[in-house]
Amino acid sequence: MGRWGHRLFESDHDIDVAGDLGETLKGNPLQLSRMIHQTDMLAPQEARIFYQTDEYKIILEQTVAEVRAQLDSGLGDCFFEKVRAHAKKNTFDGPYQIIIAGALMMRAGAKIRPKHIQYLRGLVPTIHCNHRFALPIFDLGFREPGRVQFLNALDNYVAGTPRDFQAPSCFTCGKSEVDLGFAPKKCSRCRGAWYCSQKCQKAQWANHKPACIPLEKKFSLNV
């Protein structure tokens, strides 16, 4: 499929990267991808149904807590620096892998050094960003809703508080309910985008318009 959403972890590429990053620390594997399995639209139907249950919510909370404990034991700094070192050898996709590493640390609610937060913020403008549909082979880096989602997460990150990248977030400013105090609303036409205000919806309309197709008229779930 390639990509089923415009935000972080809504593509098979992001999920594959998360799986690979879990093996960064040899001898200390991190179960990073287990924190974002529920975003995978390519998972078997029975798995996707299970991800909606209260039983899975408990398992997910335990997984996130376990990963946070691992990272906060001192492995977090080592993990981030090793991902950065590997990125120097992989100039094609390495910088975006650092972005995913940072997002996973925030997903866990792990401690992140201020200098690493600043590094991630400075890295964002260097990452390729597609505003609309792109063929999977060229669809690397951000989509705009994922870019603003990530920047907003950095701006509002509090260690110890896991950041849920699956929660609805505004496609223009990246804010979610935890930032706004209320949940962004879905686009009434396509039901595939969220906005926190009419102002944000109008600001993103030029980019959203080509993809704003009612679900019953879509030929593919790939975006």
C-alpha positions as a LaTeX table, in Angstrom:
\begin{tabular}{lrrr}
\hline
Residue & $x$ (\AA) & $y$ (\AA) & $z$ (\AA) \\
\hline
Met1 & 0.00 & 0.00 & 0.00 \\
Gly2 & 2.79 & 2.43 & 0.83 \\
Arg3 & 1.00 & 5.12 & 2.82 \\
Trp4 & $-2.50$ & 5.19 & 4.32 \\
Gly5 & $-2.19$ & 8.52 & 6.14 \\
His6 & $-0.24$ & 11.76 & 6.07 \\
Arg7 & 1.18 & 11.74 & 9.59 \\
Leu8 & 3.96 & 9.92 & 11.41 \\
Phe9 & 3.75 & 6.12 & 11.46 \\
Glu10 & 1.01 & 6.08 & 8.83 \\
Ser11 & 3.18 & 4.41 & 6.20 \\
Asp12 & 4.89 & 1.06 & 5.90 \\
His13 & 8.21 & 2.90 & 5.55 \\
Asp14 & 7.91 & 4.54 & 8.99 \\
Ile15 & 6.91 & 1.26 & 10.60 \\
Asp16 & 9.80 & $-0.58$ & 8.92 \\
Val17 & 12.25 & 2.08 & 10.14 \\
Ala18 & 10.88 & 1.74 & 13.68 \\
Gly19 & 11.48 & $-2.00$ & 13.54 \\
Asp20 & 15.05 & $-1.53$ & 12.32 \\
Leu21 & 15.82 & 1.10 & 14.96 \\
Gly22 & 14.91 & $-1.37$ & 17.68 \\
Glu23 & 18.09 & $-3.27$ & 16.81 \\
Thr24 & 20.36 & $-0.21$ & 17.03 \\
Leu25 & 21.83 & $-1.20$ & 20.39 \\
Lys26 & 23.35 & $-4.62$ & 19.93 \\
Gly27 & 22.70 & $-6.74$ & 23.00 \\
Asn28 & 19.99 & $-4.35$ & 24.21 \\
Pro29 & 17.10 & $-4.69$ & 21.77 \\
Leu30 & 14.35 & $-2.11$ & 22.18 \\
Gln31 & 10.75 & $-3.06$ & 21.40 \\
Leu32 & 10.15 & 0.27 & 19.70 \\
Ser33 & 7.84 & $-0.88$ & 16.92 \\
Arg34 & 5.49 & $-2.51$ & 19.45 \\
Met35 & 4.45 & 0.99 & 20.52 \\
Ile36 & 3.11 & 1.85 & 17.07 \\
His37 & 1.78 & $-1.48$ & 15.73 \\
Gln38 & $-1.79$ & $-0.23$ & 16.10 \\
Thr39 & $-1.21$ & 2.36 & 13.35 \\
Asp40 & $-0.42$ & $-0.36$ & 10.78 \\
Met41 & $-3.25$ & $-0.61$ & 8.25 \\
Leu42 & $-1.42$ & $-3.50$ & 6.58 \\
Ala43 & $-1.79$ & $-5.68$ & 9.66 \\
Pro44 & $-4.16$ & $-8.67$ & 9.41 \\
Gln45 & $-7.79$ & $-7.83$ & 10.08 \\
Glu46 & $-7.90$ & $-9.84$ & 13.31 \\
Ala47 & $-4.91$ & $-7.87$ & 14.61 \\
Arg48 & $-6.51$ & $-4.52$ & 13.74 \\
Ile49 & $-9.68$ & $-5.59$ & 15.55 \\
Phe50 & $-7.62$ & $-6.58$ & 18.61 \\
Tyr51 & $-5.91$ & $-3.17$ & 18.59 \\
Gln52 & $-9.32$ & $-1.59$ & 19.27 \\
Thr53 & $-9.96$ & $-3.58$ & 22.46 \\
Asp54 & $-9.51$ & $-2.54$ & 26.08 \\
Glu55 & $-7.25$ & $-5.56$ & 26.53 \\
Tyr56 & $-4.82$ & $-4.19$ & 23.96 \\
Lys57 & $-4.88$ & $-0.72$ & 25.55 \\
Ile58 & $-3.56$ & $-2.25$ & 28.76 \\
Ile59 & $-0.87$ & $-4.15$ & 26.87 \\
Leu60 & 0.13 & $-1.00$ & 24.98 \\
Glu61 & 0.42 & 1.05 & 28.17 \\
Gln62 & 2.66 & $-1.64$ & 29.66 \\
Thr63 & 4.80 & $-1.76$ & 26.52 \\
Val64 & 5.25 & 2.01 & 26.47 \\
Ala65 & 6.22 & 1.99 & 30.16 \\
Glu66 & 8.74 & $-0.82$ & 29.60 \\
Val67 & 10.39 & 0.97 & 26.67 \\
Arg68 & 10.52 & 4.22 & 28.66 \\
Ala69 & 12.22 & 2.42 & 31.55 \\
Gln70 & 14.79 & 0.95 & 29.14 \\
Leu71 & 15.56 & 4.30 & 27.55 \\
Asp72 & 15.66 & 6.17 & 30.87 \\
Ser73 & 18.12 & 3.65 & 32.31 \\
Gly74 & 20.83 & 5.37 & 30.27 \\
Leu75 & 20.20 & 3.66 & 26.95 \\
Gly76 & 18.30 & 6.65 & 25.54 \\
Asp77 & 21.34 & 8.88 & 25.03 \\
Cys78 & 23.33 & 6.00 & 23.59 \\
Phe79 & 20.47 & 5.09 & 21.26 \\
Phe80 & 20.08 & 8.63 & 19.92 \\
Glu81 & 23.81 & 9.12 & 19.36 \\
Lys82 & 24.14 & 5.78 & 17.57 \\
Val83 & 21.25 & 6.60 & 15.26 \\
Arg84 & 22.96 & 9.92 & 14.46 \\
Ala85 & 26.24 & 8.13 & 13.77 \\
His86 & 24.54 & 5.63 & 11.45 \\
Ala87 & 22.81 & 8.50 & 9.64 \\
Lys88 & 26.18 & 9.89 & 8.56 \\
Lys89 & 26.72 & 6.67 & 6.60 \\
Asn90 & 23.22 & 6.77 & 5.10 \\
Thr91 & 22.75 & 10.25 & 3.69 \\
Phe92 & 19.75 & 9.09 & 1.62 \\
Asp93 & 17.37 & 8.20 & 4.44 \\
Gly94 & 19.53 & 8.56 & 7.55 \\
Pro95 & 18.31 & 12.03 & 8.61 \\
Tyr96 & 14.68 & 10.90 & 8.52 \\
Gln97 & 15.60 & 7.87 & 10.61 \\
Ile98 & 16.80 & 10.32 & 13.28 \\
Ile99 & 13.37 & 11.98 & 13.13 \\
Ile100 & 11.66 & 8.62 & 13.63 \\
Ala101 & 14.04 & 7.83 & 16.51 \\
Gly102 & 13.09 & 11.10 & 18.19 \\
Ala103 & 9.39 & 10.44 & 17.63 \\
Leu104 & 9.71 & 6.97 & 19.17 \\
Met105 & 11.45 & 8.39 & 22.23 \\
Met106 & 8.60 & 10.87 & 22.63 \\
Arg107 & 6.09 & 8.07 & 22.10 \\
Ala108 & 7.67 & 6.30 & 25.06 \\
Gly109 & 7.78 & 9.47 & 27.17 \\
Ala110 & 11.52 & 8.99 & 27.62 \\
Lys111 & 13.98 & 11.64 & 28.77 \\
Ile112 & 15.53 & 13.55 & 25.87 \\
Arg113 & 18.41 & 15.94 & 26.35 \\
Pro114 & 17.63 & 19.57 & 25.44 \\
Lys115 & 20.48 & 19.52 & 22.91 \\
His116 & 18.86 & 16.55 & 21.20 \\
Ile117 & 15.51 & 18.33 & 21.08 \\
Gln118 & 17.24 & 21.32 & 19.49 \\
Tyr119 & 19.04 & 19.05 & 17.04 \\
Leu120 & 15.76 & 17.46 & 15.98 \\
Arg121 & 14.11 & 20.86 & 15.56 \\
Gly122 & 16.98 & 22.04 & 13.35 \\
Leu123 & 16.90 & 18.82 & 11.34 \\
Val124 & 13.24 & 19.16 & 10.31 \\
Pro125 & 13.77 & 21.82 & 7.58 \\
Thr126 & 16.37 & 19.59 & 5.91 \\
Ile127 & 13.94 & 16.68 & 5.48 \\
His128 & 12.06 & 16.37 & 2.20 \\
Cys129 & 8.34 & 17.03 & 2.59 \\
Asn130 & 5.61 & 16.03 & 0.14 \\
His131 & 2.42 & 18.05 & 0.37 \\
Arg132 & 0.40 & 15.70 & $-1.84$ \\
Phe133 & 0.35 & 12.18 & $-3.25$ \\
Ala134 & 3.71 & 10.81 & $-4.39$ \\
Leu135 & 4.64 & 7.43 & $-5.81$ \\
Pro136 & 5.94 & 5.15 & $-3.04$ \\
Ile137 & 9.48 & 5.13 & $-4.46$ \\
Phe138 & 9.61 & 8.93 & $-4.07$ \\
Asp139 & 7.49 & 9.17 & $-0.93$ \\
Leu140 & 10.24 & 9.46 & 1.65 \\
Gly141 & 10.43 & 11.96 & 4.48 \\
Phe142 & 7.47 & 13.93 & 5.73 \\
Arg143 & 4.02 & 14.73 & 4.53 \\
Glu144 & 3.11 & 18.21 & 5.76 \\
Pro145 & 0.60 & 17.05 & 8.45 \\
Gly146 & 3.29 & 14.76 & 9.86 \\
Arg147 & 5.90 & 17.53 & 9.80 \\
Val148 & 3.76 & 19.94 & 11.83 \\
Gln149 & 2.69 & 17.07 & 14.09 \\
Phe150 & 6.34 & 16.35 & 14.88 \\
Leu151 & 7.29 & 20.01 & 15.41 \\
Asn152 & 4.34 & 20.53 & 17.74 \\
Ala153 & 5.31 & 17.40 & 19.69 \\
Leu154 & 8.83 & 18.80 & 20.14 \\
Asp155 & 7.50 & 22.18 & 21.28 \\
Asn156 & 5.18 & 20.65 & 23.88 \\
Tyr157 & 7.14 & 17.58 & 24.93 \\
Val158 & 7.30 & 16.69 & 28.62 \\
Ala159 & 9.47 & 13.75 & 29.66 \\
Gly160 & 7.42 & 11.11 & 31.44 \\
Thr161 & 4.33 & 11.88 & 29.35 \\
Pro162 & 4.08 & 9.58 & 26.31 \\
Arg163 & 3.18 & 11.39 & 23.10 \\
Asp164 & 0.43 & 9.60 & 21.20 \\
Phe165 & 1.03 & 10.19 & 17.49 \\
Gln166 & $-2.12$ & 8.25 & 16.62 \\
Ala167 & $-4.37$ & 10.79 & 18.35 \\
Pro168 & $-6.15$ & 13.15 & 15.90 \\
Ser169 & $-3.98$ & 16.19 & 15.20 \\
Cys170 & $-4.62$ & 19.35 & 13.19 \\
Phe171 & $-3.22$ & 19.06 & 9.67 \\
Thr172 & $-2.15$ & 22.72 & 9.77 \\
Cys173 & $-0.69$ & 23.35 & 13.24 \\
Gly174 & $-0.13$ & 19.78 & 14.45 \\
Lys175 & $-1.93$ & 20.26 & 17.76 \\
Ser176 & $-3.99$ & 17.47 & 19.31 \\
Glu177 & $-6.47$ & 17.30 & 22.18 \\
Val178 & $-3.71$ & 17.22 & 24.79 \\
Asp179 & $-2.50$ & 20.61 & 23.50 \\
Leu180 & $-5.86$ & 22.21 & 22.72 \\
Gly181 & $-8.13$ & 20.96 & 25.47 \\
Phe182 & $-10.52$ & 19.70 & 22.81 \\
Ala183 & $-10.25$ & 17.24 & 19.94 \\
Pro184 & $-9.70$ & 18.52 & 16.38 \\
Lys185 & $-12.65$ & 17.87 & 14.07 \\
Lys186 & $-12.60$ & 15.71 & 10.95 \\
Cys187 & $-13.03$ & 17.24 & 7.53 \\
Ser188 & $-16.76$ & 16.79 & 6.92 \\
Arg189 & $-16.23$ & 15.86 & 3.26 \\
Cys190 & $-13.46$ & 13.26 & 3.18 \\
Arg191 & $-13.25$ & 12.36 & 6.89 \\
Gly192 & $-9.53$ & 11.89 & 6.35 \\
Ala193 & $-8.10$ & 15.09 & 7.84 \\
Trp194 & $-8.45$ & 16.95 & 11.14 \\
Tyr195 & $-8.52$ & 20.65 & 11.91 \\
Cys196 & $-8.68$ & 22.58 & 15.16 \\
Ser197 & $-10.36$ & 25.65 & 13.63 \\
Gln198 & $-11.80$ & 27.05 & 10.42 \\
Lys199 & $-8.71$ & 29.23 & 10.15 \\
Cys200 & $-6.43$ & 26.19 & 10.07 \\
Gln201 & $-8.73$ & 24.39 & 7.63 \\
Lys202 & $-8.71$ & 27.32 & 5.20 \\
Ala203 & $-4.93$ & 27.68 & 5.49 \\
Gln204 & $-4.40$ & 24.07 & 4.39 \\
Trp205 & $-7.13$ & 23.87 & 1.78 \\
Ala206 & $-4.89$ & 24.33 & $-1.28$ \\
Asn207 & $-2.87$ & 21.26 & $-0.32$ \\
His208 & $-5.80$ & 19.26 & 1.00 \\
Lys209 & $-8.23$ & 19.91 & $-1.86$ \\
Pro210 & $-6.80$ & 17.30 & $-4.32$ \\
Ala211 & $-7.05$ & 14.59 & $-1.64$ \\
Cys212 & $-10.42$ & 15.68 & $-0.26$ \\
Ile213 & $-12.44$ & 12.86 & $-1.79$ \\
Pro214 & $-15.35$ & 11.14 & $-0.01$ \\
Leu215 & $-14.36$ & 7.62 & 1.06 \\
Glu216 & $-17.05$ & 6.00 & $-1.12$ \\
Lys217 & $-15.50$ & 7.60 & $-4.22$ \\
Lys218 & $-11.93$ & 6.53 & $-3.53$ \\
Phe219 & $-10.40$ & 3.78 & $-5.64$ \\
Ser220 & $-7.50$ & 3.16 & $-3.26$ \\
Leu221 & $-6.72$ & 3.67 & 0.42 \\
Asn222 & $-3.19$ & 4.70 & $-0.55$ \\
Val223 & $-2.65$ & 8.44 & $-0.11$ \\
\hline
\end{tabular}
